[in-house]
């Protein structure tokens, strides 16, 4: 299968398979003024309310339901959220799972994987290190690799978010989406095509798709920053890039300071908890990296909330 296979028809077919295993996450219409921004019409897609705490559950279930699973089960490498999602989906379907994470992964994501009962290995400092360790394990174990982004079934799953959002908010002019390896933006852009402006948002410290657009092909990019556990592979996926090049209007970059400001604005303005990577699209508005046209209706995907930024266990209880 190649990038051409990921389209509206195949995404709709995948949605029919996974619909009973994922949540329909809500949207909320807000005004930018509610968050200290200029007045603008915004629709927030609250995908952080998805099972496993992020959009990654869609791709995980698509892989486990659309592919043949060997007796050895599945293996996934992840900065965190993909591993959490594969562990969750594997538990739900009674499948063995081994997850590889790097040391940069957040404690919240590590704890959730352990809670879901997957076999967890922490290997190396960054996602690329965990991926290499997972590939070595696949060769010896006979398990099925479930790639975090550069896999047709992963994008078929993420594309269902686009299908759901278009039904919930059919009059959007643009959609802002965080980019790491490109699995989310690849699936959503494949669904929308050019019917809306799909804008990628990346941290300045991890500009994978931005560098690929500059070079005309996937290339190694710098990695780091506050969102390194979710938006910092070394390069964007080959399949993802092919779809993004055809269907993504452009990529904008945001600073770590802008991401933190976006997290705080989402919390103060609507009590929405977003991990750093999930706040990146909103950071494009906070920082002015993306300035909507007058009367533009903007969709913002808040894609994950696996964070300890709000620690209720440590919070002071009322007396």
MARDRENMAR-55883 format. One record per residue (C-alpha): x, y, z; residue number from 1; residue in one letter. Coordinates in steps of 0.02 Angstrom, whole numbers, plus 50000, padded with zeros to 5 digits. Each point is the difference from the previous one (the first is absolute). Layout:
<nodes>
[[X, Y, Z], NUM, "a"],
...
</nodes>
This chain:
<nodes>
[[50000, 50000, 50000], 1, "x"],
[[50060, 50177, 49967], 2, "x"],
[[49946, 50179, 50034], 3, "x"],
[[49868, 49995, 49862], 4, "x"],
[[49906, 49870, 50102], 5, "x"],
[[49964, 50127, 50138], 6, "x"],
[[49850, 50095, 49936], 7, "x"],
[[49820, 50041, 50047], 8, "x"],
[[49934, 49830, 49947], 9, "x"],
[[50129, 49897, 50095], 10, "x"],
[[49989, 50114, 50153], 11, "x"],
[[49811, 49978, 50003], 12, "x"],
[[50023, 49812, 49990], 13, "x"],
[[50123, 50004, 50144], 14, "x"],
[[49881, 50108, 50101], 15, "x"],
[[49866, 49867, 49982], 16, "x"],
[[50120, 49872, 50075], 17, "x"],
[[50062, 50103, 50147], 18, "x"],
[[49845, 50103, 50042], 19, "x"],
[[49945, 49888, 50143], 20, "x"],
[[50173, 50010, 50080], 21, "x"],
[[50030, 50188, 50000], 22, "x"],
[[49909, 50149, 50071], 23, "x"],
[[49918, 50135, 49898], 24, "x"],
[[50089, 50147, 50080], 25, "x"],
[[49907, 50165, 50013], 26, "x"],
[[50032, 50169, 49921], 27, "x"],
[[49971, 50166, 50084], 28, "x"],
[[49978, 50168, 49912], 29, "x"],
[[50090, 50143, 50086], 30, "x"],
[[50057, 50178, 49969], 31, "x"],
[[50185, 50040, 50001], 32, "x"],
[[49962, 50141, 50123], 33, "x"],
[[49958, 49867, 50130], 34, "x"],
[[50186, 49956, 50000], 35, "x"],
[[50076, 50172, 49995], 36, "x"],
[[50013, 50001, 49810], 37, "x"],
[[49921, 50114, 49871], 38, "x"],
[[49818, 49959, 49966], 39, "x"],
[[49993, 49854, 49880], 40, "x"],
[[49889, 49850, 49971], 41, "x"],
[[50079, 49838, 50060], 42, "x"],
[[49941, 49820, 50009], 43, "x"],
[[50101, 49892, 50119], 44, "x"],
[[50000, 49813, 49966], 45, "x"],
[[50023, 49923, 50173], 46, "x"],
[[50090, 49841, 49950], 47, "x"],
[[50091, 49997, 50166], 48, "x"],
[[49839, 49920, 50063], 49, "x"],
[[50032, 49848, 49890], 50, "x"],
[[50035, 49829, 50077], 51, "x"],
[[50181, 49990, 50059], 52, "x"],
[[50006, 50190, 50010], 53, "x"],
[[50043, 50042, 49820], 54, "x"],
[[49953, 49979, 49817], 55, "x"],
[[50122, 49855, 49989], 56, "x"],
[[49864, 49877, 50052], 57, "x"],
[[49925, 50017, 49825], 58, "x"],
[[50158, 49941, 49913], 59, "x"],
[[50032, 49865, 50129], 60, "x"],
[[49829, 49920, 49978], 61, "x"],
[[50012, 50016, 49811], 62, "x"],
[[50164, 49902, 50002], 63, "x"],
[[49937, 49866, 50117], 64, "x"],
[[49834, 49976, 49911], 65, "x"],
[[50054, 50017, 49817], 66, "x"],
[[50161, 49896, 50006], 67, "x"],
[[50033, 49817, 50041], 68, "x"],
[[50072, 49987, 50175], 69, "x"],
[[50127, 49859, 50029], 70, "x"],
[[50001, 49897, 50160], 71, "x"],
[[50147, 50104, 50062], 72, "x"],
[[49889, 50153, 50002], 73, "x"],
[[50052, 50177, 49955], 74, "x"],
[[50147, 50114, 50032], 75, "x"],
[[50002, 50189, 49998], 76, "x"],
[[50130, 50135, 50024], 77, "x"],
[[49939, 50168, 50059], 78, "x"],
[[50041, 50164, 50082], 79, "x"],
[[49853, 49959, 50110], 80, "x"],
[[49824, 50022, 49932], 81, "x"],
[[50010, 49867, 49864], 82, "x"],
[[50066, 49877, 50128], 83, "x"],
[[49859, 50043, 50119], 84, "x"],
[[49873, 49976, 49860], 85, "x"],
[[50070, 49834, 49940], 86, "x"],
[[50005, 49936, 50179], 87, "x"],
[[49819, 50054, 50025], 88, "x"],
[[49939, 49924, 49836], 89, "x"],
[[50096, 49839, 50029], 90, "x"],
[[49923, 49979, 50172], 91, "x"],
[[49826, 50034, 49930], 92, "x"],
[[50022, 49869, 49864], 93, "x"],
[[50095, 49871, 50102], 94, "x"],
[[50164, 50017, 49904], 95, "x"],
[[50177, 49993, 50069], 96, "x"],
[[50095, 50165, 49984], 97, "x"],
[[50179, 50054, 50030], 98, "x"],
[[50033, 50187, 50002], 99, "x"],
[[50167, 50088, 49982], 100, "x"],
[[50019, 50178, 50067], 101, "x"],
[[50149, 50117, 50014], 102, "x"],
[[50053, 50083, 50162], 103, "x"],
[[49926, 50165, 49940], 104, "x"],
[[49823, 49929, 50018], 105, "x"],
[[49895, 50084, 50132], 106, "x"],
[[49964, 49910, 50165], 107, "x"],
[[49814, 50013, 49964], 108, "x"],
[[50017, 49898, 49840], 109, "x"],
[[50115, 49872, 50078], 110, "x"],
[[49877, 49975, 50143], 111, "x"],
[[49852, 49976, 49882], 112, "x"],
[[50089, 49867, 49898], 113, "x"],
[[50040, 49904, 50157], 114, "x"],
[[49821, 50019, 50058], 115, "x"],
[[49937, 49923, 49837], 116, "x"],
[[50109, 49847, 50028], 117, "x"],
[[50117, 50007, 49850], 118, "x"],
[[50180, 49939, 50011], 119, "x"],
[[50098, 50164, 50009], 120, "x"],
[[50182, 50030, 49955], 121, "x"],
[[50086, 50169, 50014], 122, "x"],
[[50141, 50011, 49874], 123, "x"],
[[50106, 50150, 49953], 124, "x"],
[[49975, 50187, 50017], 125, "x"],
[[49888, 50039, 49851], 126, "x"],
[[49864, 49920, 49894], 127, "x"],
[[50125, 49943, 49867], 128, "x"],
[[50092, 49899, 50133], 129, "x"],
[[49841, 49915, 50058], 130, "x"],
[[49952, 49965, 49819], 131, "x"],
[[50167, 49914, 49966], 132, "x"],
[[49979, 49892, 50155], 133, "x"],
[[49823, 49953, 49949], 134, "x"],
[[50056, 49950, 49826], 135, "x"],
[[50130, 49885, 50074], 136, "x"],
[[49868, 49922, 50112], 137, "x"],
[[49881, 49971, 49853], 138, "x"],
[[50134, 49902, 49908], 139, "x"],
[[50024, 49879, 50145], 140, "x"],
[[49822, 49991, 50067], 141, "x"],
[[49896, 49984, 49843], 142, "x"],
[[49880, 50133, 50063], 143, "x"],
[[49912, 50126, 49887], 144, "x"],
[[50076, 50175, 49998], 145, "x"],
[[49872, 50139, 50019], 146, "x"],
[[50082, 50159, 49939], 147, "x"],
[[49954, 50162, 50086], 148, "x"],
[[49974, 50098, 49839], 149, "x"],
[[50077, 49929, 49840], 150, "x"],
[[49871, 49862, 49975], 151, "x"],
[[49846, 49996, 49890], 152, "x"],
[[49887, 49931, 50136], 153, "x"],
[[50061, 50130, 50123], 154, "x"],
[[49948, 50139, 49880], 155, "x"],
[[49835, 49916, 49961], 156, "x"],
[[49966, 50009, 50186], 157, "x"],
[[50053, 50181, 50019], 158, "x"],
[[49901, 50045, 49846], 159, "x"],
[[49842, 49955, 50095], 160, "x"],
[[50029, 50154, 50107], 161, "x"],
[[49985, 50104, 49842], 162, "x"],
[[49841, 49910, 49949], 163, "x"],
[[49925, 50029, 50172], 164, "x"],
[[50052, 50183, 50006], 165, "x"],
[[49930, 50038, 49827], 166, "x"],
[[49831, 49931, 50053], 167, "x"],
[[50002, 50096, 50164], 168, "x"],
[[50062, 50165, 49926], 169, "x"],
[[49967, 49997, 49812], 170, "x"],
[[50034, 50184, 49968], 171, "x"],
[[50182, 50011, 50054], 172, "x"],
[[50120, 50099, 49890], 173, "x"],
[[50160, 49934, 50080], 174, "x"],
[[50061, 49870, 50123], 175, "x"],
[[50157, 50015, 50107], 176, "x"],
[[50084, 49835, 50041], 177, "x"],
[[50155, 49955, 50100], 178, "x"],
[[50137, 49907, 49904], 179, "x"],
[[50127, 49876, 50064], 180, "x"],
[[50026, 49856, 49879], 181, "x"],
[[49850, 50054, 49898], 182, "x"],
[[49876, 49861, 50037], 183, "x"],
[[49861, 50115, 50061], 184, "x"],
[[50018, 50134, 49868], 185, "x"],
[[50022, 49867, 49866], 186, "x"],
[[49836, 49914, 50042], 187, "x"],
[[49900, 50161, 50025], 188, "x"],
[[50071, 50081, 49843], 189, "x"],
[[49960, 49844, 49899], 190, "x"],
[[49820, 50014, 50058], 191, "x"],
[[49981, 50185, 49964], 192, "x"],
[[50105, 50011, 49844], 193, "x"],
[[50004, 50184, 49953], 194, "x"],
[[49822, 50036, 50053], 195, "x"],
[[50066, 50091, 50154], 196, "x"],
[[50170, 50074, 50038], 197, "x"],
[[50096, 49874, 50104], 198, "x"],
[[50140, 50087, 50096], 199, "x"],
[[50136, 49903, 50089], 200, "x"],
[[50073, 50068, 50161], 201, "x"],
[[50169, 49943, 50067], 202, "x"],
[[50116, 50054, 50141], 203, "x"],
[[50149, 50102, 49943], 204, "x"],
[[50107, 49870, 50090], 205, "x"],
[[49930, 49854, 49897], 206, "x"],
[[49954, 50060, 49824], 207, "x"],
[[49984, 49832, 49910], 208, "x"],
[[49869, 50041, 49868], 209, "x"],
[[50063, 50179, 49983], 210, "x"],
[[50174, 49936, 49954], 211, "x"],
[[49925, 49871, 49883], 212, "x"],
[[49903, 50135, 49908], 213, "x"],
[[50159, 50103, 49985], 214, "x"],
[[50098, 49852, 49930], 215, "x"],
[[49860, 49926, 49895], 216, "x"],
[[50018, 49833, 50088], 217, "x"],
[[50010, 49929, 50177], 218, "x"],
[[50167, 50046, 50080], 219, "x"],
[[50071, 49989, 50174], 220, "x"],
[[49953, 50150, 50106], 221, "x"],
[[50056, 50062, 50170], 222, "x"],
[[49903, 49928, 50148], 223, "x"],
[[49964, 50069, 50171], 224, "x"],
[[49893, 50125, 50092], 225, "x"],
[[49856, 49990, 50121], 226, "x"],
[[49898, 49886, 49886], 227, "x"],
[[50140, 49878, 49964], 228, "x"],
[[49901, 49852, 50069], 229, "x"],
[[49868, 50019, 49864], 230, "x"],
[[50062, 50111, 49857], 231, "x"],
[[50184, 49955, 49978], 232, "x"],
[[50040, 49856, 49884], 233, "x"],
[[50156, 50030, 49896], 234, "x"],
[[49903, 50011, 49838], 235, "x"],
[[49823, 49999, 49935], 236, "x"],
[[49934, 49835, 49929], 237, "x"],
[[50015, 49964, 49813], 238, "x"],
[[49815, 49960, 49980], 239, "x"],
[[49950, 50147, 50107], 240, "x"],
[[50108, 50120, 49900], 241, "x"],
[[49924, 49945, 49834], 242, "x"],
[[49825, 50039, 50064], 243, "x"],
[[50054, 50162, 50085], 244, "x"],
[[50087, 50064, 49845], 245, "x"],
[[49839, 49978, 49901], 246, "x"],
[[49875, 50061, 50130], 247, "x"],
[[50081, 50108, 50136], 248, "x"],
[[50005, 50185, 49962], 249, "x"],
[[50150, 50041, 50109], 250, "x"],
[[50089, 49970, 50166], 251, "x"],
[[50031, 50132, 50133], 252, "x"],
[[50119, 49991, 50146], 253, "x"],
[[49970, 50048, 50181], 254, "x"],
[[50117, 50025, 50147], 255, "x"],
[[49998, 49906, 50164], 256, "x"],
[[49945, 50160, 50086], 257, "x"],
[[49851, 50013, 49882], 258, "x"],
[[49953, 49819, 50036], 259, "x"],
[[50002, 50032, 50188], 260, "x"],
[[49897, 50158, 49975], 261, "x"],
[[49876, 49900, 49896], 262, "x"],
[[49985, 49867, 50134], 263, "x"],
[[49963, 50133, 50129], 264, "x"],
[[49877, 50091, 49887], 265, "x"],
[[49902, 49841, 49966], 266, "x"],
[[49992, 49964, 50185], 267, "x"],
[[49955, 50176, 50054], 268, "x"],
[[49878, 50031, 49859], 269, "x"],
[[49907, 49833, 49994], 270, "x"],
[[50075, 49883, 50130], 271, "x"],
[[50073, 49894, 49860], 272, "x"],
[[50154, 49898, 50048], 273, "x"],
[[50121, 49976, 49855], 274, "x"],
[[50172, 49923, 50001], 275, "x"],
[[50134, 50106, 49914], 276, "x"],
[[49988, 49916, 49830], 277, "x"],
[[49811, 50015, 50000], 278, "x"],
[[50010, 50185, 50042], 279, "x"],
[[50113, 50037, 49851], 280, "x"],
[[49858, 50040, 49878], 281, "x"],
[[49924, 50123, 50122], 282, "x"],
[[50174, 50072, 50027], 283, "x"],
[[50000, 50049, 49816], 284, "x"],
[[49855, 50118, 50039], 285, "x"],
[[50073, 50059, 50166], 286, "x"],
[[50168, 50044, 49920], 287, "x"],
[[49934, 50069, 49836], 288, "x"],
[[50088, 49865, 49900], 289, "x"],
[[49830, 49975, 49918], 290, "x"],
[[49888, 50151, 49980], 291, "x"],
[[49824, 49958, 49937], 292, "x"],
[[49918, 50110, 49871], 293, "x"],
[[49850, 50103, 50055], 294, "x"],
[[49849, 49886, 50026], 295, "x"],
[[50105, 49843, 49972], 296, "x"],
[[49929, 49852, 50095], 297, "x"],
[[50147, 49907, 50074], 298, "x"],
[[50002, 49823, 50067], 299, "x"],
[[50132, 49957, 50130], 300, "x"],
[[50034, 49818, 50043], 301, "x"],
[[50045, 49978, 50184], 302, "x"],
[[50069, 49826, 49979], 303, "x"],
[[50061, 49939, 50169], 304, "x"],
[[50002, 50027, 50188], 305, "x"],
[[50121, 49871, 50069], 306, "x"],
[[50087, 50120, 50117], 307, "x"],
[[50029, 50027, 50184], 308, "x"],
[[49976, 50188, 49979], 309, "x"],
[[49840, 49982, 50100], 310, "x"],
[[50040, 49882, 50143], 311, "x"],
[[49841, 49970, 50098], 312, "x"],
[[50084, 49876, 50117], 313, "x"],
[[50117, 50137, 50058], 314, "x"],
[[49869, 50137, 50002], 315, "x"],
[[49943, 50065, 50166], 316, "x"],
[[49830, 49932, 50044], 317, "x"],
[[49867, 50118, 50069], 318, "x"],
[[49976, 49993, 50188], 319, "x"],
</nodes>
